[in-house]
Amino acid sequence: MSELGQSIRQIRERGEYSLRNREIVPTPLGIKTPLEKGSSRNGESIFKMHYSIVDQVVDNLKNLLMTQKGERLGFEDFGTRLKQIYSNTDLNEEEIVEKASADISDTVKKYMPSIRLKDFYSEKIVEDTNINAQNINGRKLMDAMASDVLFDEPRISEINKDNQNLDSIYKIIISFTIPALSNEEKSLEIFVNSGK
């Protein structure tokens, strides 16, 4: 349509009408990790995508912290040494927390300086029960089977209960802000397996 012969008011109304009725398609900013199959109706291609800059920054931070130093080709210093720190049996828990928080702080300052770390929390995840999983599954199987055989209460032993070299899972919670985007405090939860 030509604007010739129309008043400025008519041109403005037509422009406002087209703006109201236009479908706004969000622009993807980056691939969401862990990788998941994308949906074509959301405008994604092969993988699910992030559409929020804050979500993308949080995802990038998680990937930075979960990458072990030396793991990324060409960037030997990229990442952290969390697995080595948490698997060190010569350190007590306070020393582990100090070293882990210092390692995270140094890495974030170098590779993501726009993030301000606020708080660091770490704890060892302990099973709620002293019964190991195989004995629980065996007991469930025996209870589910229809038989005339009666069993006394089974004896359950926990092997290597105090062995520090076994795999232990640590939960790390990091609170941070991204001042360039907002002052809202965000939280990131990651898990580290100390097994060698």
Secondary structure as UniProt FT lines:
FT   TURN            4..5
FT   HELIX           8..20
FT   STRAND          30..31
FT   HELIX           40..42
FT   STRAND          49..50
FT   HELIX           53..66
FT   TURN            69..70
FT   TURN            73..74
FT   TURN            76..77
FT   HELIX           82..87
FT   TURN            89..90
FT   HELIX           93..111
FT   TURN            113..114
FT   STRAND          116..125
FT   HELIX           133..144
FT   TURN            159..162
FT   TURN            164..165
FT   STRAND          169..178
FT   TURN            179..181
FT   STRAND          182..193
//
